[in-house]
Amino acid sequence: MTKQASNYFWLRIGSVLFFSSLFLGCNTSDIDAKTKQVFRYNEHKNIGSLDPAFAKDNADISAINQLFNGLVQMDSLMDVVPAIASSWEISENAKVYTFNLREDVYFHTHSLFGTDKTRTVTANDFVYSFDRLRDPKLASPGGWVLQNVESYTALNTHRFQITLKSPFPAFLGLITMKYCSVVPKEVVEHYGADFRSNPIGTGPYKFKRWEENIKLIFRKNNRYFETNQAGEKLPYLEAVSITFLADKQSEFLQFIQGNIDYITGLDASYKDDILRADGVLKPSYASSVKMLRAPYLNTEYFGFYMDSEVSEYQSELIRQAVNYGFDRTKMMRYLRNGIGIPGMGGFIPKGLPGHNENVGYDYQPEKAKQLLETYRNESGNPQPEITLTTISNYLSFSEFIQRELQSIGLTIRIDVMPPSSLKSAKSNGKIDLFRASWVADYPDAQNYLSLFYSGNFAPNGPNYTHFKDAQFDRWYEEALLEIDQEKRLHLYQKMDALVIKKAPVVVLFYDEVIRFTSIDVRGLGINPTNLLELKNVQKN
């Protein structure tokens, strides 16, 4: 038996044992019916922690989202809506936020709560959770979320108030992040660092069992506070089962065989099997698979290091020539089967207020040639050459652009690095042209424009290109204080247009969320952050 076959064998045995114990005493027909009430998915990247203070990676966030709630949450349209806070008020100076908490939110059961094995959430629980998030001893990667918070306090049992140092219009969106989930002091302090594998929250599902790198099980929280529009209690399903096959092709095979209910993303190993070249689901899967797709808050790009001492990278002519010199539409059709939106607008992605599709670069090879010729004449450099540093997963994109740029007379060399090495090198200004992407931490365009503010130079901030422009900085600082949404969006668009004209980046494409589910899954939905939301899911 091969290692892969052996792993699969024990995975299936584990599944059988789990469901046998879950439904002990049921006959075969009962088990068949009840297993349809379990949502099964795979994480090819292992989960590192179930503690919301460490909800940094998508795999962790997807699991943690089933277990924990915060004050507020995002709906599928990226609007901030109530969660544990039923309502809130914002002061006239936009610095004081007062949240009114629901009185029917209970923590998952645990003996540490005493005789009742649970208790309701209070404002003091948020004080503790925020204190913990800011505690340097914990070293949470999410502590930055509260950097503009001056103070917070429990006004009474169910009123919680936050005061900001300065107005920040995106604040409500910021605290929808899972870092800001409420946790119970008595349980956290009992487990300490082991809270990562003994999570107690308030979410629609509660923790049951975790065999790391093998299987993770959640069960339905029967005391969950949210309901559907008809007033029926959520969630619908009895359990969530997560496996950890590392290979994406194996994950796809498990999906096609009906052993998992959902996969997300489009991997090269199976994209041509399931999709036509135009991004449409192949007819052979129409009776068994549903496909969902929507704009994803992710901009894929190449970045020029503006402090480079090499003239090619300093030249706006070269940077604009690269932007004009390749066909993004053809690239997406042949390399992504039409999944993703060609990056011919600004840096702010499609699907986010502030996106402007009219400020970017389309494919104009003759204009690119003219820009290169102007550079040659002005610089005296007859053979300009640049080197692009990328990772192996994006080698096909890099080679496509290399061929396109060679046809207009620009030599581009490709250097492939491991992801960790590339991340370190771009943070420390060691490479002149690099492949990167930016996924929104919170759904506000300021999140993207922060990459070009001079006060955010890497390695102490996300400005990896070291772009610096005095007008941009003035607009950026003005937008941080502007509470009128229409005026703020206008500033965002002006900043975005300025960046694109100066061309410190080459926008490749705006990604799309793509989900494949089995035909019997209902209510999964889709959202621009690709957050996995299972409380509304049902299975036929």
C-alpha positions in Angstrom: 0.0 0.0 0.0 1.4 3.4 -0.9 1.8 6.2 1.7 -1.1 8.2 0.0 -3.3 5.1 -0.1 -2.5 4.3 3.5 -3.3 7.9 4.6 -6.6 7.7 2.8 -7.4 4.3 4.3 -6.9 5.6 7.9 -8.8 8.7 7.0 -11.8 6.7 5.9 -11.5 4.4 9.0 -11.5 7.6 11.2 -14.6 8.9 9.5 -16.4 5.5 10.0 -15.5 5.4 13.7 -16.5 9.0 14.2 -20.0 8.6 12.6 -20.5 5.3 14.3 -19.9 6.9 17.7 -21.9 9.9 16.8 -25.0 7.9 15.9 -24.5 4.9 18.2 -27.8 3.0 18.5 -29.2 4.0 15.2 -30.0 1.5 12.4 -28.4 1.8 9.0 -31.1 3.9 7.4 -31.0 6.3 10.4 -27.3 6.8 10.0 -27.6 7.5 6.3 -30.2 10.1 7.0 -28.2 11.7 9.9 -24.9 11.9 8.1 -26.6 14.1 5.6 -26.8 16.6 8.5 -23.0 16.9 8.6 -21.1 19.4 6.4 -17.7 18.0 5.4 -14.8 20.0 4.0 -11.1 19.7 3.7 -8.3 22.2 4.6 -5.2 21.4 2.6 -3.3 23.8 4.9 -3.3 22.6 8.5 -5.1 24.7 11.2 -2.6 26.2 13.6 -5.0 27.5 16.3 -8.7 27.7 17.3 -8.0 30.7 19.5 -9.5 33.8 17.8 -6.6 36.0 19.0 -4.5 34.0 16.5 -7.0 34.0 13.6 -4.5 35.0 11.0 -4.6 32.4 8.2 -7.7 31.6 6.1 -7.8 28.0 7.3 -7.9 29.1 11.0 -10.4 31.9 10.3 -12.8 29.5 8.5 -12.9 27.2 11.5 -12.9 29.9 14.2 -15.8 31.6 12.4 -18.0 28.6 13.3 -17.1 28.8 17.0 -16.9 32.5 17.9 -18.8 35.8 17.5 -17.9 39.4 18.0 -19.8 42.6 18.5 -20.6 42.9 14.8 -20.3 40.9 11.6 -20.3 41.3 7.8 -23.2 40.2 5.6 -22.7 38.8 2.1 -22.8 42.4 0.7 -20.0 43.6 3.0 -22.4 45.7 5.1 -21.8 45.7 8.9 -24.7 44.1 10.7 -25.4 43.1 14.3 -23.9 40.0 16.0 -23.7 40.0 19.8 -24.3 43.8 19.7 -28.0 44.3 18.7 -27.5 48.0 18.0 -24.9 50.8 18.5 -24.6 54.6 18.5 -21.7 56.7 17.2 -21.0 60.1 18.6 -21.0 63.3 16.5 -17.2 63.5 16.6 -17.1 59.8 15.3 -14.8 58.8 18.1 -17.2 57.1 20.6 -19.0 53.9 19.8 -21.6 52.6 22.3 -22.8 49.0 21.7 -26.0 47.5 23.2 -25.4 43.8 23.8 -28.0 41.1 23.4 -29.0 39.4 26.7 -29.6 35.9 25.2 -26.0 35.0 24.1 -24.6 32.0 26.0 -21.1 30.6 26.0 -20.7 27.0 24.9 -21.1 24.6 27.9 -18.1 23.8 30.1 -17.8 22.6 33.7 -15.7 25.7 34.6 -18.9 27.8 34.4 -20.2 25.9 37.5 -23.6 24.3 38.1 -25.3 25.6 34.9 -22.2 24.8 32.8 -22.8 28.1 30.8 -23.5 31.8 31.3 -24.5 34.8 29.3 -22.1 37.1 27.7 -21.6 40.5 29.3 -19.8 43.8 28.5 -17.1 42.8 30.9 -16.3 39.8 28.7 -15.5 42.2 25.9 -13.3 44.2 28.2 -11.4 41.0 29.1 -11.2 39.9 25.4 -9.9 43.3 24.2 -7.4 43.5 27.1 -6.1 40.0 26.1 -5.8 41.0 22.5 -3.7 44.0 23.4 -1.5 42.1 25.9 2.1 42.0 24.7 2.7 38.8 26.6 0.1 37.1 24.4 1.7 38.5 21.2 -1.5 38.2 19.2 -0.9 39.0 15.5 -4.3 40.9 15.7 -3.3 43.4 18.3 -2.9 46.1 15.6 -6.7 46.1 15.2 -7.0 48.1 18.4 -4.1 50.5 17.8 -6.4 53.5 17.2 -8.5 52.6 20.4 -7.9 55.0 23.3 -10.1 53.2 25.8 -13.0 50.9 26.3 -15.3 50.2 29.2 -18.4 48.3 30.4 -21.0 51.0 31.1 -23.2 48.3 32.6 -23.9 44.6 32.1 -25.0 44.9 28.5 -23.5 48.2 27.3 -20.0 48.4 26.0 -18.2 51.6 24.9 -15.1 52.1 22.8 -13.4 55.5 22.4 -11.0 56.1 19.5 -7.9 58.3 19.5 -9.1 59.8 16.2 -12.0 59.2 13.9 -11.6 56.2 11.7 -14.5 55.6 9.3 -13.6 51.9 8.7 -13.6 51.0 12.4 -16.9 49.0 12.4 -15.6 46.9 9.5 -12.3 46.4 11.3 -13.8 44.9 14.4 -15.7 42.3 12.4 -12.4 40.5 12.2 -12.3 37.3 14.2 -9.5 38.7 16.4 -12.2 40.7 18.2 -14.3 37.7 19.2 -15.5 37.4 22.8 -13.9 34.7 25.0 -14.6 33.7 28.6 -12.0 34.6 31.2 -12.5 31.5 33.4 -11.9 29.1 30.5 -9.0 31.0 28.9 -7.1 31.4 32.1 -7.7 27.7 33.0 -6.2 26.4 29.7 -3.7 29.2 29.0 -1.9 28.5 25.7 -3.9 25.3 25.4 -7.0 27.4 24.7 -6.0 27.0 21.1 -7.2 23.4 21.2 -9.9 23.8 23.9 -12.0 26.7 22.5 -15.1 27.9 24.1 -17.1 30.6 22.3 -20.6 31.5 21.4 -20.8 30.5 17.8 -23.3 28.3 15.9 -21.1 25.3 16.4 -19.2 24.1 19.4 -15.9 22.3 19.6 -16.0 18.5 19.8 -12.7 16.8 18.9 -9.5 17.6 17.1 -6.9 15.1 15.9 -4.4 17.5 14.5 -3.6 17.0 10.8 -6.3 14.3 10.6 -9.8 15.5 11.6 -11.6 18.3 13.4 -15.2 18.0 14.5 -17.7 20.6 15.6 -21.3 19.9 16.9 -24.4 22.0 16.7 -24.8 24.7 19.4 -28.5 24.2 20.4 -28.4 27.5 22.4 -27.2 29.7 19.5 -28.9 33.1 19.5 -29.4 33.8 15.7 -32.5 32.8 13.7 -33.5 32.9 10.1 -36.0 35.4 8.7 -38.9 33.1 9.7 -37.6 33.1 13.3 -36.3 29.5 13.2 -33.2 28.8 15.2 -29.8 28.5 13.5 -27.8 26.5 12.6 -29.6 23.8 10.6 -26.9 21.1 10.5 -25.9 18.7 13.3 -22.1 18.8 12.8 -19.1 20.0 10.8 -16.3 17.6 9.8 -12.9 19.0 8.6 -10.2 16.8 7.1 -6.6 17.7 6.2 -5.5 16.3 2.9 -2.5 18.4 1.8 -2.7 17.6 -1.9 -5.3 19.7 -3.9 -5.8 17.0 -6.5 -6.6 14.5 -3.8 -9.0 17.0 -2.3 -10.7 17.4 -5.7 -11.1 13.6 -6.0 -12.6 13.4 -2.6 -15.1 16.0 -3.7 -16.0 14.3 -6.9 -16.4 10.9 -5.1 -18.9 12.6 -2.7 -16.7 12.3 0.4 -16.6 16.1 1.0 -19.3 18.7 0.3 -17.3 21.7 -0.8 -14.0 23.0 -2.2 -12.9 26.5 -2.9 -10.3 27.9 -5.3 -9.1 26.7 -8.7 -6.0 24.6 -8.8 -4.1 23.8 -12.0 -4.3 20.1 -11.2 -8.1 20.0 -11.9 -9.1 23.3 -13.5 -9.3 21.9 -17.0 -11.2 18.8 -15.8 -14.1 20.8 -14.2 -14.2 24.0 -16.2 -14.3 25.0 -19.9 -11.8 27.6 -21.1 -14.4 30.3 -20.7 -14.9 29.5 -17.0 -18.2 27.7 -17.3 -18.8 24.4 -15.5 -18.5 21.4 -17.9 -21.8 19.6 -18.7 -20.5 16.3 -17.2 -20.7 17.9 -13.7 -24.0 19.8 -14.1 -26.1 17.2 -12.4 -23.8 16.7 -9.4 -22.0 20.0 -8.8 -22.9 23.7 -8.2 -20.5 26.5 -8.9 -20.5 29.9 -7.1 -18.3 32.8 -8.1 -18.1 36.4 -7.1 -15.4 39.2 -6.9 -12.8 38.5 -4.2 -11.1 41.3 -2.3 -7.7 40.3 -3.5 -5.5 42.2 -6.0 -2.7 40.2 -7.6 0.2 42.4 -8.7 3.9 43.0 -9.5 5.6 45.6 -7.3 8.6 47.8 -8.3 11.0 48.8 -5.5 11.1 52.6 -5.9 14.3 53.0 -3.9 16.2 50.7 -6.4 19.5 52.1 -7.6 18.9 50.5 -11.0 17.7 53.0 -13.6 15.1 50.6 -15.3 13.1 50.3 -12.0 13.4 54.1 -11.3 11.9 54.9 -14.7 8.2 55.7 -15.0 8.5 55.0 -18.7 9.7 51.4 -18.1 7.0 50.8 -15.5 4.3 52.1 -17.8 5.6 50.1 -20.7 5.3 46.9 -18.6 1.7 47.8 -17.8 0.8 48.4 -21.4 2.9 45.5 -22.8 0.9 42.4 -22.0 -2.6 41.1 -22.7 -4.4 40.6 -19.3 -7.6 39.2 -20.9 -5.7 36.5 -22.8 -3.6 35.7 -19.7 -6.8 35.1 -17.7 -8.4 33.0 -20.4 -5.5 30.7 -20.9 -4.0 30.5 -17.4 -7.1 30.7 -15.2 -9.9 29.4 -17.4 -11.6 32.8 -17.2 -11.7 32.9 -13.4 -10.6 36.3 -12.2 -11.0 39.8 -13.6 -8.2 41.3 -15.7 -6.6 44.1 -13.8 -7.3 47.0 -16.1 -8.5 49.4 -13.4 -7.0 50.7 -10.2 -5.3 48.9 -7.3 -8.6 48.8 -5.4 -10.3 45.6 -6.5 -13.6 45.2 -8.2 -16.4 44.6 -5.6 -15.1 47.2 -3.2 -16.4 50.8 -3.0 -13.7 53.0 -4.5 -12.8 50.7 -7.4 -12.4 52.6 -10.7 -12.2 50.5 -13.9 -11.3 53.6 -16.0 -7.9 54.5 -14.5 -5.8 51.4 -15.4 -3.8 50.0 -18.4 -5.2 48.0 -21.3 -3.1 46.1 -23.8 -1.4 48.7 -26.1 1.8 47.1 -27.4 2.6 49.9 -29.8 2.3 52.5 -27.0 4.6 50.2 -24.9 7.2 50.2 -27.7 7.1 54.0 -27.9 7.6 54.3 -24.2 10.6 52.0 -24.4 12.1 53.9 -27.3 11.7 57.2 -25.3 13.5 55.5 -22.4 16.4 54.3 -24.7 16.8 57.8 -26.1 16.7 59.6 -22.7 18.9 57.1 -20.8 21.3 56.0 -23.5 20.6 52.4 -22.5 19.9 50.5 -25.8 18.9 47.2 -24.1 16.8 47.7 -21.0 16.5 44.6 -18.8 14.6 43.8 -15.6 14.4 40.8 -13.3 11.1 39.6 -11.8 11.2 37.6 -8.6 8.2 35.2 -8.1 7.2 31.9 -6.5 6.7 28.6 -8.4 2.9 28.8 -8.3 3.0 32.0 -10.4 5.7 30.9 -12.8 3.2 30.4 -15.6 2.0 34.0 -15.2 5.5 35.3 -15.1 6.6 33.3 -18.2 3.5 34.6 -20.1 4.4 38.2 -19.3 8.0 37.5 -20.1 7.1 36.4 -23.7 4.7 39.3 -24.2 7.3 41.9 -23.1 10.1 40.3 -25.2 7.9 40.9 -28.2 7.9 44.7 -27.5 11.6 44.8 -27.0 12.0 44.5 -23.2 14.1 41.7 -21.7 12.7 40.3 -18.5 14.4 37.6 -16.5 12.7 35.4 -13.9 14.0 34.4 -10.5 12.0 31.8 -8.5 12.1 31.9 -4.7 10.3 29.9 -2.0 7.4 32.0 -0.6 9.1 32.6 2.8 12.2 33.9 1.1 10.3 36.2 -1.2 8.3 37.6 1.7 11.4 38.4 3.6 13.2 39.9 0.6 10.4 42.2 -0.4 9.9 43.4 3.2 13.6 44.3 3.4 14.0 45.9 0.0 16.2 43.2 -1.4 14.4 42.7 -4.7 13.6 45.3 -7.4 10.5 43.7 -9.0 8.4 41.1 -7.1 5.2 39.2 -7.4 2.7 39.9 -4.5 -1.0 40.0 -3.6 -3.1 41.9 -1.2 -6.2 40.4 0.4 -8.3 42.9 2.5 -8.0 42.6 6.2 -11.2 44.6 6.4 -13.6 45.7 3.6 -12.5 49.4 3.1 -10.4 50.8 0.3 -8.1 52.4 2.9 -6.8 48.9 3.5 -5.4 48.9 -0.1 -4.2 52.5 -0.2 -2.2 52.0 2.9 0.3 50.1 0.7 1.4 53.5 -0.8 1.4 55.8 2.2 5.0 56.9 3.0 4.5 56.4 6.7 4.0 52.7 6.1 7.4 51.8 4.5 8.3 48.1 4.9 9.5 46.4 7.0 7.5 48.4 9.5 4.4 48.6 7.3 2.8 47.3 4.1 4.4 49.8 1.7 6.7 47.2 0.0 7.4 49.4 -3.0 8.5 52.4 -0.9 6.3 54.6 -3.1 6.3 58.2 -1.8 4.2 61.1 -3.0 3.4 64.2 -1.0 0.0 64.7 -2.6 -1.0 61.1 -2.0 0.0 61.4 1.6 -2.1 64.6 2.1 -5.2 62.9 0.6 -4.6 59.7 2.6 -4.4 61.6 5.9 -7.5 63.6 4.9 -9.4 60.5 4.2 -8.6 59.0 7.6 -10.6 61.9 9.2 -13.4 62.1 6.6 -16.6 60.6 8.0 -18.8 61.5 5.0 -18.7 58.3 2.9 -19.2 60.0 -0.5 -16.3 62.4 0.1 -14.1 59.7 1.4 -14.7 57.5 -1.7 -13.8 60.5 -3.9 -10.5 60.8 -2.1 -9.9 57.1 -2.5 -10.4 57.3 -6.2 -8.1 60.2 -6.6 -5.4 58.4 -4.6 -5.9 55.2 -6.7 -5.6 57.1 -10.0 -2.4 58.9 -8.9 -0.8 55.6 -7.9 -1.7 53.9 -11.2 -0.3 56.8 -13.2 3.0 56.7 -11.3 3.0 52.9 -11.8 4.9 51.5 -8.8 2.8 48.4 -9.4 1.5 46.3 -12.3 -2.0 45.1 -11.5 -2.4 41.6 -12.9 -5.9 40.7 -12.0 -8.6 40.9 -9.3 -9.3 37.5 -8.0 -12.7 35.9 -7.8 -14.0 33.7 -5.1 -15.0 30.3 -6.7 -16.8 27.6 -4.8 -17.9 24.2 -5.9 -20.5 22.4 -3.8 -22.3 19.1 -4.1 -25.7 19.5 -5.6 -27.5 18.8 -2.3 -25.9 21.8 -0.4 -28.2 24.8 0.1 -27.6 28.2 1.7 -23.8 28.3 1.5 -23.7 31.6 -0.4 -20.5 33.5 -1.3 -18.9 36.7 -0.2 -15.9 38.9 -1.3 -13.7 37.9 1.6 -14.3 34.1 1.0 -15.3 33.7 4.7 -16.8 30.3 5.2 -20.2 30.8 6.8 -22.0 27.6 7.7 -24.8 28.6 10.0 -27.3 29.0 7.1 -26.3 25.8 5.3 -28.7 22.9 4.7 -28.3 19.6 2.9 -31.1 17.8 1.1 
